[in-house]
């Protein structure tokens, strides 16, 4: 088996040496560290305590409900503005809804 020589800073070498087991070579150490860092990312799922998971679910559900309500309100307001040709290209808050070409409705 061929080998390669690599250079590492002194502080990195000391950190590696501190983690090296008595019965392993530096090659074995590096191989072990790489294997540990490539663990399956899904292994961490489900590690929340049940109370924290329940709280997170409730917060997410509340956030979705608030978003759905506000999205519905925005959609209704947009449909109302589009249905009223006499609104002068202004939204309920007075913002100009005309596009750069001066056409109401925001389409080019």
GINORGI-V773989 format. One record per pair of residues at least 24 apart in sequence whose C-alpha atoms are under 7 Angstrom apart, sorted by sequence separation. I is the first residue (numbers start at 1). J is the second residue. If there is no record, write none. Layout:
i=I j=J
i=I j=J
This chain:
none
